[in-house]
């Protein structure tokens, strides 16, 4: 039997491993597992490390994550983070109030930012625990998508379409931060970086605009990250830009529940692995039987030939998803996800 | 003084309407071209209904294009903003006033991401409605209080995250406890990924895009059902 690292590495190179690898994005669920509030859970690296290791074993996850929450990056820029009892912490009021403020911004220093140092501590300790047996996945928000939290969606779209100079200036600052943050995680022990770029999805930005903006940003940024990168569009569709994403230098693409996974693999043409695409929002409504059906069907469509990691499409399993559903995912993969995949 | 939003004319009345050209300008985020087409439509027809028809026709197509995965959210948003600006500019030329009834409230529950609210608000304003903006990041209690205080007939709630979407159930419960008969239309990412979520939170309708919300409101305003 392969360990998680061998399983993931084999599938990334389109070889069939022993079974389909599982990447469940178990973040806030760690708090539930440890019986504490989300705010308390994220107050200490100890809890996150404990939660990740516990969930890896319980749900047969083939990775551990150092991820705190997306808004942690906003905290680094001095922005506000709002905690909720039953969902991920979110960014508060955007801190760039006027477009001209962009020229006054500097790049946050990771060494002086508590929440990022906590992320590095988690990375280091997870690596000490799992060694080379399991990938430790780090995460960054892409420079192109971060402004949604920095300045709000509406103001950012105005910037993107009508203020080219200020847009380019902001990208320059964000790229510096993103590269430094990704490389710090890799240095602390992360195996690969998840590059969250929801704005790259044609659900949010039309391809033509993406190609002249976020695509160039991704190419420049990923080239400077000293490790493997997987791109995640956070439930937005990916199919129309998979070929473009290949050119950014990413090694894997997480696709939406709204994308056809079979088409995604065909378009990827063995150049990137495909991650996906269980509907994490709908998962709240699933029972064991429905879960089994969904997982089995996904394996049949996507797993033959390798190049596939079974995951949710959202980047985060919601708090409300039951333990039964997560256990059933693991059990179904164990039963139907062994290579060679048996045809129906 | 005429009142905006009379009965829709027959499609044939607007046969020469440059909807496709206007739509293309909107999708290219070409404000100047869109304004030129709008102006020529104004000069040719010299009535406000024609401009409203042009705007709503284009926005409806763009909304459907997003539903089909053909267009992006930013195109939907920017089109709404451009149309809203044009309607605002031309309304005084016809001494047109916005519709005051039904009283519409619009809000983002918990989150600070207001794009969906802005899109729907733009489409409604482009259609002559005057939604009352409660803002974003409000709690369930704050929304209930404002809805009662402002005597809202139709409440539009936008959410980004699943926990916020689930909170709508509490908003509905609290409003009904206070005997409010306000109609509640919901929208946002969680409702797009779970088609039955709007029913689970006891909303009255799922507003998939601005043009659809506008149609639902029009039906309700005429005394129709959801």
HADDOCK unambig.tbl for C-alpha pairs under 7 A between the chains (distance, minus, plus):
assign (segid A and resid 86 and name CA) (segid B and resid 163 and name CA) 6.27 0.50 0.50
assign (segid A and resid 87 and name CA) (segid B and resid 163 and name CA) 5.68 0.50 0.50
assign (segid A and resid 92 and name CA) (segid B and resid 112 and name CA) 6.20 0.50 0.50
assign (segid A and resid 93 and name CA) (segid B and resid 112 and name CA) 6.33 0.50 0.50
assign (segid A and resid 152 and name CA) (segid B and resid 113 and name CA) 6.54 0.50 0.50
assign (segid A and resid 153 and name CA) (segid B and resid 113 and name CA) 6.77 0.50 0.50
assign (segid A and resid 153 and name CA) (segid B and resid 115 and name CA) 6.04 0.50 0.50
assign (segid A and resid 154 and name CA) (segid B and resid 115 and name CA) 6.00 0.50 0.50
assign (segid A and resid 202 and name CA) (segid B and resid 72 and name CA) 5.54 0.50 0.50
assign (segid A and resid 203 and name CA) (segid B and resid 69 and name CA) 6.49 0.50 0.50
assign (segid A and resid 203 and name CA) (segid B and resid 72 and name CA) 4.83 0.50 0.50
assign (segid A and resid 203 and name CA) (segid B and resid 73 and name CA) 6.00 0.50 0.50
assign (segid A and resid 204 and name CA) (segid B and resid 72 and name CA) 4.81 0.50 0.50
assign (segid A and resid 204 and name CA) (segid B and resid 73 and name CA) 4.54 0.50 0.50
assign (segid A and resid 204 and name CA) (segid B and resid 74 and name CA) 5.79 0.50 0.50
assign (segid A and resid 205 and name CA) (segid B and resid 72 and name CA) 5.06 0.50 0.50
assign (segid A and resid 205 and name CA) (segid B and resid 73 and name CA) 6.40 0.50 0.50
assign (segid A and resid 205 and name CA) (segid B and resid 74 and name CA) 5.59 0.50 0.50
assign (segid A and resid 206 and name CA) (segid B and resid 71 and name CA) 6.47 0.50 0.50
assign (segid A and resid 206 and name CA) (segid B and resid 72 and name CA) 5.07 0.50 0.50
assign (segid A and resid 281 and name CA) (segid B and resid 190 and name CA) 6.69 0.50 0.50
assign (segid A and resid 281 and name CA) (segid B and resid 193 and name CA) 6.16 0.50 0.50
assign (segid A and resid 281 and name CA) (segid B and resid 194 and name CA) 6.51 0.50 0.50
assign (segid A and resid 282 and name CA) (segid B and resid 193 and name CA) 6.48 0.50 0.50
assign (segid A and resid 282 and name CA) (segid B and resid 194 and name CA) 5.27 0.50 0.50
